[in-house]
Amino acid sequence: MKKWLVPISSLFILFAIAEQSYATFTLPFVKTGTGIITGADQTEKYLPLLKGKRVAVLANPTTIIGHTHLVDSLQKLGIKIVKVFGPEHGFRGNASAGDKVSDEIDKATGIPIISLYGAKSKATKEDLADVDILLYDLQDVGCRFYTNINALARLMESCVESNKELIILDRPNPNGYLIDGPILDMTFKSGIGMFPLPISHGLTIGEFAQMANGEGWLTNKVKCRITIIPVANYNHDMEYTLPVSPSPNLNTQQSVLLYPSTCLFEGTYLNLGRGTYFPFTILGSPELKGIYSFSFTPVGIKGMAETPLHMDQICYGIDLRKYNTDILRKSRQINISWLIELYNAYPHKEKFFDFTLSKEMGSIDKLVGKNAFKYQVMTGMSETDIRKSWEPGLSVYKEMRKKYLLYP
């Protein structure tokens, strides 16, 4: 299982391995020298809770101790892992975004893998009948529409239904400094937005679990028995470079930091780099030819984007690969000016937000969390006034968030 973490020293190598999935390679993510110790790395705090018990783990390739997968490490330490639950992209991480994933037997370990992103989204009582305790360890990136928090909430509900305890191995939020965007109008509740959070929520997974319990967000307002192994030497303002790509299309630190802003383009008729090796860092459309000089051509890439929007067409637009993300950190705001700029430049404005044009698009209302946003952009409302419309909800959330923080 260590093969997930084979380092790659140059982006150019990517073009030679186009058929490989994110499960079989990792970009050169390196932890910053902050002394941060993840929950998973603090084995002395949770191994005593697992000894002699039948353990299930919700895991993907980010589930690591040092440079070794958690499942591999725990087995070597004598922990009995009876099954693994897999989220979006699967346990091995070899499924494209949104693709349904099937159950299977892991070839490396012989452990049954139960998909929670396929025929079902929750572990059943039957799944947990031979389990004594569960572990959750997925790297999150701090956005409402990143589906790991949904997987966690459902697992918490399953634990309540089967009277099981859940141990959460916490990890830093690389966008932990950022709390911004409108609060989700629950009219637009969906798989990319299940809870009344802003776009960028400023929580670790452990803090989110406490909030979901405390605010009664689980079905029937149940409360899950959780034990959180906190990150050591961490606060929300720290920069944290991920050691492993959190998902196939978040394959550089730049993409992780731009994601809260550029993922909004999934609700537009522009390609946001899917079908290239630089997703979420380049933006464009064939219809912007003559307006922008930067160009790229999306192609089908197995395990990343097999039928990307505007596939095999030259797209023109904006290159953010060298954008200074310190600007985002200083402003503590997501960037909506790129979307406003590209809408204003787009020649066929009636198509810009029309998600019926392509299965690769999503609803901008569900992504942003309100239906007003697209009309605000279309009518030329200023960015300042758009941001004012997010209040008082955003300020109320920030105050509520303080009750659940594990870190300064």
matplotlib code that plots the C-alpha trace (Angstrom):
import matplotlib.pyplot as plt

x = [0.0, 3.0, 3.0, 0.3, 3.0, 5.7, 7.1, 7.3, 9.9, 8.7, 5.3, 6.6, 6.5, 2.8, 2.5, 4.2, 1.7, -1.6, -3.2, -2.3, -4.8, -4.3, -4.1, -0.8, 1.1, 1.5, 2.7, 5.6, 3.5, 5.7, 4.7, 5.7, 8.2, 5.7, 6.0, 2.4, 1.6, -1.7, -4.1, -3.1, 0.6, -0.2, -0.7, 0.0, -3.3, -5.6, -4.0, -5.1, -8.7, -8.3, -6.5, -8.5, -11.4, -12.8, -12.1, -13.6, -12.0, -13.4, -10.3, -8.7, -5.1, -4.8, -5.3, -1.6, 0.8, 4.0, 4.4, 2.5, -1.2, -3.0, -4.6, -1.2, 0.3, -2.5, -2.4, 1.4, 0.7, -1.7, -5.0, -7.8, -9.3, -12.4, -13.5, -12.8, -15.4, -14.6, -15.8, -16.0, -13.1, -12.9, -10.6, -7.8, -8.7, -9.0, -12.5, -13.2, -15.1, -18.8, -18.3, -20.2, -17.9, -18.5, -17.8, -14.7, -12.0, -8.8, -6.1, -3.3, -4.8, -7.8, -10.0, -13.6, -14.1, -17.7, -18.4, -20.3, -20.3, -22.2, -25.3, -25.5, -24.1, -24.4, -23.1, -26.0, -26.5, -25.5, -22.3, -21.5, -22.7, -19.2, -17.5, -16.7, -15.3, -14.9, -12.1, -12.5, -9.4, -9.8, -7.9, -10.4, -9.9, -12.4, -15.2, -18.9, -19.0, -16.1, -17.9, -15.8, -17.9, -21.0, -19.4, -18.5, -22.0, -23.5, -21.0, -21.8, -25.5, -24.7, -22.7, -25.7, -28.0, -25.7, -24.6, -20.9, -18.3, -16.4, -12.7, -11.8, -8.1, -8.0, -6.0, -5.2, -7.4, -5.1, -7.7, -8.4, -7.8, -10.7, -14.3, -16.2, -19.2, -22.9, -24.5, -26.3, -30.0, -31.3, -33.7, -30.6, -29.5, -27.7, -24.8, -22.5, -24.1, -25.8, -25.3, -25.8, -22.2, -20.5, -18.5, -15.3, -16.1, -12.8, -13.1, -11.1, -13.0, -13.0, -14.4, -17.1, -18.1, -18.5, -20.6, -22.8, -23.5, -24.0, -26.2, -28.4, -27.5, -27.6, -30.9, -33.4, -30.8, -29.1, -25.7, -22.8, -20.3, -17.0, -13.4, -11.2, -7.5, -6.5, -3.7, -0.7, 1.0, -1.6, -3.7, -6.0, -3.7, -0.9, 0.1, -0.1, 1.1, -0.6, 1.7, -0.7, -3.1, -6.6, -8.3, -7.4, -8.2, -6.7, -3.2, -1.1, -1.0, -2.0, -5.2, -6.0, -5.6, -7.6, -10.3, -12.7, -12.7, -12.3, -14.7, -17.5, -16.7, -18.2, -21.5, -20.5, -20.0, -16.3, -13.7, -11.8, -8.8, -10.6, -9.0, -5.6, -3.0, -3.8, -7.4, -8.8, -5.8, -6.7, -10.0, -11.3, -13.7, -13.5, -15.8, -13.2, -10.9, -9.6, -10.3, -7.6, -4.3, -3.7, -5.0, -5.3, -7.0, -8.9, -8.6, -10.0, -7.8, -8.6, -9.2, -9.4, -11.8, -12.7, -15.2, -14.3, -16.3, -15.1, -13.1, -10.5, -11.3, -8.9, -10.0, -9.0, -8.9, -7.0, -3.9, -3.7, -0.9, 1.5, -1.1, 0.2, -2.2, -0.8, -3.3, -6.1, -4.6, -4.3, -7.8, -9.3, -11.9, -12.7, -12.1, -15.3, -13.7, -12.5, -16.0, -17.4, -14.6, -15.1, -18.9, -18.5, -16.1, -18.2, -20.0, -23.0, -24.1, -27.3, -25.1, -22.7, -24.8, -26.9, -25.9, -28.3, -25.7, -23.3, -23.3, -19.9, -21.6, -23.4, -26.0, -24.4, -27.2, -26.2, -22.5, -22.9, -25.8, -28.2, -30.0, -29.4, -25.7, -26.1, -28.6, -26.2, -23.4, -25.7, -27.1, -23.6, -23.9, -20.5, -18.4, -18.8, -22.6, -22.6, -20.5, -22.9, -25.7, -24.0, -24.7, -25.7, -25.6, -21.8, -21.1, -23.6, -21.9, -18.5, -19.7, -21.4, -18.2, -16.3, -18.1, -16.7, -13.1, -10.3, -7.6, -6.9]
y = [0.0, 2.3, 2.5, 5.3, 7.5, 7.1, 10.7, 12.5, 15.1, 16.9, 17.9, 17.0, 13.3, 13.6, 13.7, 10.3, 8.7, 9.9, 6.5, 6.3, 7.2, 9.4, 6.2, 5.3, 8.5, 11.6, 15.0, 16.4, 17.7, 18.4, 19.3, 22.8, 22.9, 23.8, 20.8, 19.9, 16.3, 14.9, 12.8, 9.7, 10.2, 10.2, 6.4, 6.3, 8.2, 5.8, 2.4, 1.5, 2.2, -0.3, -3.2, -6.4, -4.8, -5.4, -2.1, -0.5, 2.5, 5.1, 5.8, 6.9, 7.5, 10.5, 8.2, 7.9, 7.6, 9.2, 7.9, 4.6, 4.0, 3.8, 0.5, -1.0, 0.4, -0.7, -4.2, -4.4, -3.1, -6.0, -4.2, -6.3, -4.3, -6.2, -3.8, -0.5, 2.1, 4.0, 7.6, 9.5, 8.4, 5.2, 3.7, 3.5, 6.9, 5.6, 6.8, 10.1, 12.9, 11.9, 8.4, 5.7, 3.2, -0.5, -2.8, -5.0, -7.0, -5.1, -6.9, -5.8, -6.8, -9.0, -6.7, -6.1, -2.5, -1.2, 1.8, 4.7, 6.4, 4.0, 1.9, 3.4, 6.4, 5.1, 2.1, -0.2, -2.1, -5.2, -3.5, -2.7, -6.0, -7.4, -4.0, -2.8, 0.6, 2.9, 5.2, 8.2, 9.7, 11.7, 14.8, 17.7, 21.1, 23.2, 23.7, 23.1, 21.4, 19.0, 15.8, 14.4, 16.2, 14.6, 11.1, 11.9, 13.0, 9.9, 7.7, 9.5, 8.6, 5.0, 4.8, 6.1, 3.6, 0.7, 2.1, 2.3, 4.8, 6.8, 7.9, 10.8, 11.3, 15.0, 16.7, 20.4, 22.3, 23.9, 26.6, 26.9, 30.7, 31.3, 31.7, 33.3, 33.0, 32.9, 30.4, 27.6, 28.3, 24.8, 25.1, 24.2, 21.3, 18.7, 16.3, 19.3, 21.2, 19.4, 21.8, 25.6, 26.4, 29.2, 28.2, 28.0, 27.0, 27.3, 24.0, 20.8, 17.5, 17.1, 20.6, 19.9, 16.7, 18.7, 21.3, 18.7, 17.1, 20.4, 22.1, 19.1, 18.6, 14.8, 13.1, 13.4, 15.5, 12.4, 12.8, 10.5, 9.3, 10.6, 10.7, 13.2, 12.8, 16.5, 17.8, 18.8, 22.2, 23.5, 26.7, 27.8, 30.5, 28.1, 27.3, 23.6, 21.9, 18.6, 15.5, 13.7, 14.9, 15.0, 13.9, 13.4, 16.9, 18.6, 17.6, 20.6, 22.9, 25.7, 23.9, 23.2, 26.9, 28.2, 25.6, 27.6, 30.3, 28.4, 25.6, 28.1, 27.7, 24.2, 26.2, 27.9, 27.0, 27.4, 24.7, 25.0, 22.9, 19.5, 17.4, 18.9, 18.2, 21.7, 21.6, 24.5, 26.6, 27.5, 28.8, 29.1, 28.6, 28.3, 31.3, 33.6, 33.4, 36.8, 38.1, 36.2, 35.1, 32.2, 28.9, 25.2, 22.1, 19.7, 16.0, 12.9, 11.7, 8.4, 8.8, 12.6, 13.8, 11.4, 13.6, 17.2, 20.2, 21.5, 18.3, 18.6, 22.2, 25.1, 27.1, 30.7, 32.4, 32.9, 31.1, 31.1, 28.6, 31.4, 33.5, 34.6, 32.9, 35.1, 37.6, 35.3, 34.8, 38.5, 39.3, 36.3, 36.2, 33.9, 35.5, 36.1, 38.8, 36.1, 34.9, 38.4, 39.2, 36.2, 36.6, 40.2, 39.0, 36.0, 36.8, 34.5, 35.5, 33.4, 30.3, 31.2, 29.7, 27.3, 23.9, 22.0, 22.5, 19.9, 17.0, 18.3, 21.5, 21.9, 24.3, 27.6, 28.0, 24.7, 25.6, 29.1, 28.1, 30.9, 31.7, 35.4, 35.2, 34.5, 37.4, 39.7, 38.9, 39.2, 42.6, 44.0, 44.3, 45.3, 42.8, 44.9, 44.8, 41.0, 40.4, 42.6, 40.3, 37.4, 39.2, 38.9, 35.1, 34.9, 36.9, 34.8, 31.6, 33.0, 33.5, 30.1, 28.5, 29.6, 27.1, 24.1, 25.1, 22.7, 25.1, 28.9]
z = [0.0, 0.2, -3.6, -3.2, -1.9, -4.5, -4.8, -8.1, -8.4, -11.4, -12.9, -16.3, -15.3, -15.1, -18.9, -19.1, -16.7, -18.0, -17.6, -13.9, -11.2, -8.2, -6.1, -7.7, -7.5, -5.4, -6.3, -4.3, -1.4, 1.6, 5.1, 6.2, 9.0, 11.7, 14.1, 13.3, 14.3, 12.9, 14.9, 13.0, 13.8, 17.5, 17.7, 21.5, 22.0, 20.2, 19.9, 23.5, 22.4, 19.5, 21.1, 21.1, 19.1, 15.7, 13.8, 10.7, 9.0, 6.7, 4.6, 1.3, 0.2, 2.5, 5.5, 6.4, 9.4, 8.3, 4.7, 5.2, 4.9, 8.2, 7.4, 6.6, 9.8, 12.1, 10.8, 11.5, 15.0, 15.6, 15.2, 13.7, 10.8, 9.7, 6.9, 5.2, 4.1, 1.0, 0.2, -3.1, -5.4, -3.4, -0.9, -3.5, -4.9, -8.5, -9.4, -11.1, -9.3, -9.0, -10.3, -8.4, -6.7, -6.1, -3.2, -3.5, -1.8, -1.4, -3.3, -1.0, 2.3, 1.6, 3.6, 2.4, 1.1, 1.4, -0.8, 0.6, -2.7, -4.9, -4.2, -0.7, 1.2, 4.8, 6.6, 7.6, 10.8, 8.9, 7.9, 11.5, 13.1, 13.3, 14.2, 17.7, 17.0, 13.9, 12.8, 10.5, 8.9, 5.7, 4.8, 4.2, 2.5, 4.4, 1.9, 2.2, -1.2, -0.5, 0.3, 3.2, 5.8, 4.3, 4.6, 8.2, 9.2, 7.7, 9.5, 12.7, 12.1, 11.4, 14.6, 16.6, 14.9, 15.8, 19.2, 18.1, 19.1, 16.5, 16.8, 14.6, 13.8, 13.1, 10.4, 9.7, 7.4, 4.7, 4.3, 8.0, 8.1, 5.6, 6.8, 3.9, 1.6, 2.1, 4.5, 2.6, 2.2, 3.0, 0.0, -2.0, 0.2, -2.0, -2.1, -2.5, 0.4, 3.3, 6.2, 6.9, 6.5, 4.5, 1.3, 3.3, 6.9, 8.8, 10.6, 10.9, 10.6, 14.3, 14.9, 12.2, 14.1, 17.3, 15.5, 13.8, 17.2, 19.0, 16.4, 15.9, 12.2, 12.2, 11.3, 14.1, 15.9, 17.3, 18.9, 18.1, 20.7, 19.4, 20.5, 18.7, 18.6, 18.0, 15.8, 18.0, 17.6, 15.3, 14.9, 12.1, 10.9, 10.2, 6.6, 6.0, 2.8, 2.4, 2.3, -0.1, -2.8, -1.1, -4.4, -8.0, -9.2, -6.2, -7.2, -6.3, -3.2, -5.5, -6.4, -2.8, -1.9, -4.9, -4.6, -2.4, -5.1, -8.4, -7.6, -8.2, -11.9, -11.8, -11.9, -15.2, -18.8, -18.4, -18.0, -14.7, -15.7, -15.6, -18.4, -17.7, -15.0, -13.5, -12.4, -10.3, -11.4, -15.0, -16.4, -19.9, -22.7, -26.5, -26.8, -25.1, -28.1, -29.0, -25.5, -23.6, -24.9, -22.5, -23.8, -22.9, -24.4, -22.0, -22.9, -21.3, -18.4, -16.7, -13.0, -13.2, -15.8, -18.6, -20.5, -19.4, -20.5, -23.9, -24.4, -27.2, -27.8, -27.3, -24.3, -23.6, -20.3, -17.1, -15.7, -11.9, -11.5, -10.3, -8.5, -5.1, -2.7, 0.1, -1.3, -0.3, 3.1, 3.7, 2.5, 4.3, 1.5, -1.4, -4.7, -6.7, -8.9, -11.4, -11.9, -12.3, -14.8, -16.9, -16.9, -18.2, -20.9, -22.0, -25.3, -24.8, -21.3, -21.4, -21.4, -18.7, -15.7, -17.7, -16.1, -18.5, -21.2, -19.9, -17.4, -16.3, -14.9, -11.6, -10.3, -9.3, -6.8, -5.0, -5.1, -3.7, -1.5, -2.6, -5.9, -5.6, -6.5, -10.3, -10.6, -8.7, -11.1, -14.2, -13.1, -12.5, -8.7, -7.2, -5.3, -2.2, -2.3, -3.1, 0.0, 2.1, 1.1, 2.9, 6.2, 8.9, 8.3, 8.0, 11.1, 13.1, 11.9, 12.9, 16.4, 16.6, 15.3, 18.4, 20.6, 18.7, 18.1, 19.2, 18.0, 18.3]

ax = plt.figure().add_subplot(projection="3d")
ax.plot(x, y, z, "-o")
ax.set_aspect("equal")
plt.show()
